[in-house]
Amino acid sequence: MSTRPRRKLAAIRAAAGLSLAGAAVAPASLPARLAPTAFARHGEQAHAGRSHARRHHVRHRRRIGPGAPPAGSEGSSASGLIPSGPGTVTAAKSSGGGGTTRKGSGGGSGSSGSGGESVSSTSGDPFAGQVFYVEPNSSAQRTEEEWAAHGRTAEAAEMAKIATHAQAKWFGDWTYGHGGTQGDVSWWVGQAAAAGALPVLVAYDLPWRDCSGYSGGGASSPSAYREFVNGMAAGIGAHRAIVILEPDALAEIACLNAEQQSAYYSLLSYAVTTLGANPGTAVYLDSGHAGWQSAATMATRLRQAGVSAARGFSLNVSNFDWTSSEVGYGEAIAREVGGAKPPHFIVDTSRNGRGPAAGGAWCNPSGRGLGTPPTAGTGNAEVDAYFWVKRPGESDGTCNGGPSAGGWWASYALELAQNATF
């Protein structure tokens, strides 16, 4: 970027309370009025009061992950495009922690992002006190820069709401141009470690993925999936990392036959133990959302998938449900799982600022907004973090005018930003 556009971008972000480096320092914790038990933004209490029976019958959102990133996205399919360069590494501070000193798993001072401090299921919140990694040269940032250069300053400022916040990076049957899964993961985690920041990764490569929906695909066989998991583990190495494991897989497992279901449980257990073998990796098994399966059903599936060896589970990935609803659902699942150390959980708040769409529409519904920015300051000991697991602005699929799953959609990103709750 030339000096003049960079100065313009800096001015736009300064006006919006954001830094050019790509981060706004969040408050030390969520205000009391935004605590999970008291969410009331935009009528949330009314929505959260819906009965579970009604939520359970709303048509669920299937896969909204990236699939094979199309032209213009940060990744590429095996047949396709070279990803954008790494650019300048940036980071955002967790609102649950302080400054550049990051807490270790035992509550003491930690290192800057690499090393072997435990963040496993027996340790403390792996998000607490961490600096979250913000992707440089993301689609959102490139769009922001382009709009700023063309005088679309108000829209550029809105886009900065996405560009300056940490988001998860998805890995599956596509490449970011670094020699396969191990190289791609090593590149990403290494960038974060160099910034002294915590990366959040999504593993999304199970065979028969998404029940052959918008994001169908995945590994060609169970053995190929184990190779994928081995590559992720090797790529992470001894670094700190968070891994969200296979969005939707457990929630929609009933679409598979008995043999495939058995394979899923075996593969998920393998992934939990293999990735968790690094004491610096915290694994969360995805568990759908409150409008999909009952807490008892999800608890049974989580136990079969080996949640006892994980940090916990994730909720609302790529969905729009109210945070308070998901927190209540997560608490119910944790009670059902039980055990001496019940699992913790995280909630995807990337697009739930305005709650669910009418009728439970899940594929690129209009009128949605960005939710609570990534934070470890949830005000709830069972909730490790609110995080943007779904990347805001990436399409849910070829529906409602959107590009293929994972394709960057600037106009939809803009709507999410304009409807943000912050």
C-alpha atoms as one frame of an Amber mdcrd trajectory, in Angstrom:
protein
   0.000   0.000   0.000   1.367   3.445  -0.834   1.911   6.026   1.891  -1.143
   8.116   0.994  -3.737   5.280   1.089  -2.131   3.991   4.277  -2.541   7.402
   5.916  -6.153   7.469   4.763  -6.764   3.991   6.145  -5.152   4.986   9.440
  -7.448   8.005   9.679 -10.519   5.889   8.941  -9.601   3.334  11.571  -8.705
   6.012  14.108 -12.148   7.525  13.648 -13.651   4.108  14.284 -11.461   3.502
  17.343  -9.361   0.865  15.585  -5.638   0.644  14.943  -3.913   0.363  11.587
  -2.053  -2.645  12.938  -5.326  -4.489  12.963  -6.520  -4.494  16.559  -8.699
  -2.609  18.949  -7.900  -3.315  22.577 -11.063  -4.654  24.125 -12.202  -3.794
  27.642 -11.003  -5.899  30.533 -14.271  -7.803  30.705 -17.803  -7.700  29.390
 -20.011  -5.113  31.069 -22.435  -6.645  33.532 -25.359  -5.868  31.245 -23.773
  -8.076  28.592 -23.070 -11.044  30.836 -24.496 -14.300  29.476 -27.306 -14.354
  32.014 -28.444 -10.863  31.165 -28.139 -10.437  27.390 -30.845  -8.069  26.212
 -29.511  -6.573  22.995 -32.083  -6.103  20.282 -34.755  -8.196  21.948 -32.502
 -11.119  22.804 -34.377 -11.992  25.973 -37.553 -12.535  24.000 -35.800 -14.799
  21.520 -33.937 -16.699  24.217 -37.241 -17.491  25.856 -38.391 -19.717  22.999
 -39.055 -23.272  24.105 -36.471 -25.891  23.245 -39.130 -27.849  21.406 -39.742
 -24.971  19.031 -36.044 -24.338  18.473 -35.475 -28.011  17.852 -37.965 -28.058
  15.002 -36.547 -25.016  13.225 -34.670 -26.204  10.158 -31.031 -26.414  11.091
 -28.151 -24.709   9.374 -25.875 -27.221   7.692 -22.364 -26.531   6.581 -21.171
 -23.004   6.351 -17.467 -23.590   6.363 -15.156 -22.662   3.535 -15.238 -25.865
   1.522 -12.556 -25.499  -1.113 -11.768 -21.774  -1.122 -12.687 -20.274  -4.495
 -11.033 -17.485  -6.403 -10.485 -14.438  -4.231 -10.362 -16.267  -0.914  -7.292
 -16.712   1.261  -6.873 -20.352   0.237  -7.100 -22.418  -2.859  -8.268 -25.822
  -3.917  -5.711 -28.394  -4.886  -6.245 -27.475  -8.510  -6.229 -23.769  -8.090
  -5.038 -20.512  -6.762  -1.991 -19.398  -4.846  -2.990 -17.723  -1.558  -2.111
 -14.162  -0.774   1.181 -13.497   0.947   1.502 -13.242   4.704   1.858  -9.475
   4.800   2.329  -7.903   8.217   1.538 -10.023  11.235  -0.916  -8.416  13.615
  -2.595  -9.394  16.833  -5.516  -8.412  19.005  -5.583  -8.553  22.752  -8.001
 -10.870  24.468 -10.400  -8.897  26.585 -10.031 -11.533  29.228  -6.336 -10.985
  29.757  -3.772  -8.335  30.280  -1.240  -6.772  27.978   1.646  -8.774  26.625
   1.991 -11.100  29.594  -0.048 -14.177  28.845  -1.265 -16.594  31.464  -0.015
 -20.139  31.394  -2.425 -22.962  31.909  -1.793 -22.971  35.592  -2.448 -19.272
  35.957   1.160 -18.129  36.028   3.052 -16.091  33.492   3.421 -17.750  30.113
   5.695 -17.458  27.146   4.966 -15.418  24.062   3.086 -18.045  22.156   5.195
 -21.120  21.638   6.269 -23.709  24.128   4.762 -26.568  26.018   2.537 -25.103
  28.725  -0.488 -27.288  29.168  -3.865 -26.072  27.956  -5.495 -29.495  27.962
  -8.830 -30.510  29.455  -7.307 -30.597  32.933  -5.940 -27.052  32.830  -7.284
 -23.522  32.899  -8.975 -21.545  30.161  -6.571 -21.623  27.186  -7.948 -18.319
  25.881  -7.464 -16.360  29.102  -4.786 -13.712  28.959  -3.852 -14.557  25.385
  -3.269 -12.245  22.445  -5.483 -13.439  19.581  -3.971 -13.709  16.130  -5.453
 -11.373  13.511  -4.868 -12.399   9.917  -2.908  -9.881   7.857  -3.956  -9.194
   4.285  -7.328 -10.875   4.752 -10.168 -10.436   2.277 -11.770  -7.987   4.682
  -8.606  -5.933   4.967  -8.047  -5.892   1.219 -11.625  -4.761   0.694 -11.231
  -2.097   3.358  -8.085  -0.787   1.681  -9.676  -0.782  -1.761 -12.730   1.092
  -0.562 -10.628   3.613   1.358  -8.496   4.240  -1.734 -11.647   4.926  -3.768
 -13.144   7.340  -1.260 -15.690   4.931   0.223 -14.553   5.926   3.686 -17.751
   5.158   5.588 -17.953   1.660   4.132 -14.231   1.118   4.695 -14.709   1.977
   8.359 -17.446  -0.625   8.586 -15.253  -3.248   6.941 -12.536  -2.506   9.508
 -14.837  -4.038  12.122 -14.139  -7.392  10.483 -10.546  -6.809   9.377  -9.311
  -5.856  12.841 -10.693  -8.840  14.750  -9.329 -12.353  15.170 -10.998 -15.199
  13.297 -10.369 -18.917  12.985  -8.486 -20.380  10.037 -10.057 -23.452   8.419
  -8.088 -26.457   7.166  -9.411 -29.307   5.036  -9.220 -30.692   1.509  -7.710
 -27.539   0.028  -4.322 -25.872   0.232  -2.880 -22.503   1.191   0.181 -23.187
  -0.929   2.677 -24.433   1.663   3.047 -28.064   0.690  -0.047 -29.680   2.122
  -1.702 -29.858   5.516   1.441 -29.953   7.639   3.058 -27.094   5.739  -0.100
 -24.993   5.716  -0.668 -25.434   9.442   2.996 -24.839  10.254   2.900 -21.612
   8.208  -0.202 -20.354   9.981   0.803 -21.323  13.508   4.304 -20.021  12.916
   2.966 -16.619  11.869   0.956 -16.443  15.079   3.880 -17.564  17.235   6.098
 -14.904  15.664   3.502 -12.332  16.728   3.290 -13.780  20.229  -0.350 -14.587
  19.531  -2.727 -17.516  19.893  -4.050 -19.054  16.650  -7.451 -20.722  16.379
  -7.736 -23.449  13.739 -10.694 -25.440  12.436 -10.204 -29.042  11.316 -12.782
 -29.746   8.607 -11.951 -32.797   6.560 -13.963 -35.814   7.702 -15.085 -38.181
   4.938 -18.702 -37.765   3.805 -18.546 -34.182   5.055 -21.724 -32.123   5.435
 -23.880 -35.068   4.381 -22.982 -34.082   0.791 -24.453 -30.602   1.294 -23.061
 -27.222   0.204 -19.699 -28.038   1.780 -19.556 -31.716   0.889 -16.205 -33.341
   0.309 -13.529 -34.138   2.849 -10.949 -36.887   3.082 -11.282 -39.740   0.613
 -11.143 -42.411   3.318 -10.705 -42.895   7.066  -6.991 -43.534   6.580  -6.680
 -40.322   4.579  -8.365 -38.466   7.427  -5.898 -39.844   9.944  -3.106 -38.595
   7.683  -4.781 -35.170   7.675  -4.922 -35.156  11.485  -1.285 -36.276  11.697
  -0.368 -33.411   9.387  -2.208 -30.894  11.549  -0.529 -32.184  14.705   2.912
 -32.077  13.082   2.246 -28.591  11.737   1.283 -27.287  15.166   4.290 -28.946
  16.752   4.978 -27.613  20.253   3.219 -24.296  19.669   0.134 -23.156  21.475
  -3.046 -23.526  19.441  -6.799 -23.941  19.684  -8.442 -26.499  17.383 -12.180
 -26.578  16.683 -12.848 -30.119  15.566 -15.195 -30.849  12.657 -18.127 -28.410
  12.697 -21.517 -30.148  12.395 -20.119 -33.686  12.322 -21.680 -34.863  15.577
 -24.860 -32.842  15.201 -25.688 -34.343  11.806 -24.137 -37.789  12.229 -27.536
 -39.486  11.830 -27.370 -38.824   8.079 -24.696 -41.538   7.858 -25.147 -45.300
   7.877 -24.103 -47.378  10.898 -20.650 -48.202   9.530 -19.943 -44.559   8.688
 -21.148 -43.395  12.108 -18.814 -45.854  13.798 -15.966 -44.544  11.657 -16.811
 -40.951  12.631 -16.606 -41.704  16.344 -13.334 -43.538  15.886 -11.834 -40.764
  13.750 -12.951 -37.983  16.067 -11.478 -39.809  19.057  -8.266 -40.252  17.104
  -8.179 -36.544  16.304  -8.796 -35.553  19.928  -5.979 -37.715  21.268  -3.540
 -37.013  18.437  -3.965 -33.244  18.466  -4.168 -33.145  22.241  -0.895 -35.021
  22.607   0.744 -31.601  22.354   0.150 -30.056  25.793  -0.109 -26.657  24.119
  -3.132 -27.622  21.996  -6.680 -27.292  23.318  -9.288 -29.241  21.350 -13.016
 -28.472  21.188 -15.379 -30.982  19.558 -18.121 -29.192  17.675 -21.643 -29.786
  18.967 -23.952 -27.917  16.611 -26.317 -25.405  18.179 -29.291 -25.182  20.493
 -31.870 -25.580  17.738 -30.549 -28.874  16.431 -30.138 -31.759  18.903 -31.137
 -32.113  22.542 -28.483 -31.635  25.197 -28.786 -35.299  26.181 -28.251 -36.452
  22.598 -25.220 -34.243  22.112 -23.731 -35.344  25.434 -24.025 -38.988  24.407
 -22.349 -38.284  21.071 -19.600 -36.234  22.693 -18.764 -39.040  25.103 -18.567
 -41.499  22.199 -16.233 -39.116  20.363 -13.819 -38.874  23.276 -14.668 -35.493
  24.780 -13.126 -36.553  28.095  -9.705 -36.157  26.455 -10.575 -32.735  24.976
 -10.878 -29.315  26.566 -14.553 -29.299  25.648 -16.880 -28.438  22.791 -17.889
 -25.592  20.502 -21.348 -24.218  19.738 -23.097 -22.029  17.172 -20.346 -22.350
  14.569 -21.512 -20.530  11.430 -24.936 -20.099  12.986 -26.883 -17.065  14.194
 -28.445 -18.085  17.496 -28.406 -15.715  20.452 -25.415 -16.085  22.730 -27.583
 -16.481  25.833 -29.449 -19.382  24.225 -26.200 -21.124  23.338 -24.747 -20.586
  26.798 -27.777 -22.209  28.370 -27.544 -25.078  25.906 -23.839 -25.513  26.579
 -24.395 -25.601  30.313 -27.035 -28.304  29.822 -24.676 -30.389  27.662 -21.886
 -30.068  30.226 -24.237 -31.270  32.974 -25.281 -34.235  30.842 -21.673 -35.166
  30.061 -20.834 -34.944  33.756 -17.685 -36.464  35.151 -15.173 -35.177  37.646
 -14.175 -32.391  35.243 -17.161 -31.436  33.030 -16.170 -30.019  29.633 -15.916
 -26.316  28.971 -17.147 -24.724  25.758 -16.862 -21.775  23.396 -19.564 -19.972
  21.421 -19.201 -18.624  17.881 -20.459 -15.033  18.005 -19.285 -14.001  14.556
 -22.743 -13.386  13.089 -25.265 -13.565  15.912 -25.480  -9.901  16.840 -29.046
  -9.702  15.570 -29.962 -13.247  16.452 -31.454 -15.890  14.164 -33.331 -15.049
  10.986 -37.067 -15.567  10.636 -37.969 -19.217  10.311 -34.471 -20.300  11.282
 -33.043 -19.483   7.831 -29.386 -20.477   7.905 -27.935 -19.901   4.436 -26.864
 -16.287   3.908 -29.948 -14.792   5.601 -30.282 -11.036   5.327 -30.427  -8.633
   8.246 -27.795 -10.397  10.366 -24.989  -8.621  12.203 -21.607  -9.154  13.800
 -21.823 -10.322  17.399 -19.575  -9.910  20.418 -15.935  -9.604  19.292 -13.558
 -12.400  20.339 -13.013 -12.388  24.080 -12.140 -14.635  26.992 -14.077 -12.300
  29.264 -17.362 -14.192  29.131 -18.318 -13.783  32.775 -19.051 -17.522  32.939
 -16.528 -20.048  34.238 -17.861 -22.757  31.907 -17.517 -20.605  28.769 -13.879
 -20.307  27.756 -14.451 -17.734  25.036 -16.705 -16.052  22.554 -14.873 -16.280
  19.253 -15.411 -15.671  15.540 -15.065 -19.238  14.273 -17.022 -18.567  11.094
 -15.226 -15.929   9.051 -17.693 -13.047   8.601 -18.273 -12.257   4.947 -17.577
 -15.752   3.655 -20.609 -17.267   1.985 -22.674 -20.115   3.392 -23.205 -21.519
  -0.085 -24.906 -20.772  -3.380 -28.118 -19.503  -1.823 -29.735 -16.071  -1.559
 -27.337 -14.733  -4.168 -24.152 -15.920  -2.480 -21.039 -17.428  -4.066 -19.952
 -20.988  -3.290 -19.314 -21.931   0.337 -16.361 -19.993   1.691 -16.283 -17.450
  -1.136 -15.689 -13.853  -0.052 -18.839 -11.753  -0.410 -18.077  -8.094   0.292
 -21.664  -6.849   0.207 -22.769  -9.446   2.758 -19.757  -8.627   4.931 -20.736
  -4.976   4.792 -24.280  -5.750   5.918 -22.954  -7.779   8.849 -20.697  -4.893
   9.847 -23.409  -2.271   9.498 -25.655  -4.370  11.733 -22.920  -5.030  14.309
 -23.730  -4.737  17.978 -20.523  -2.831  18.782
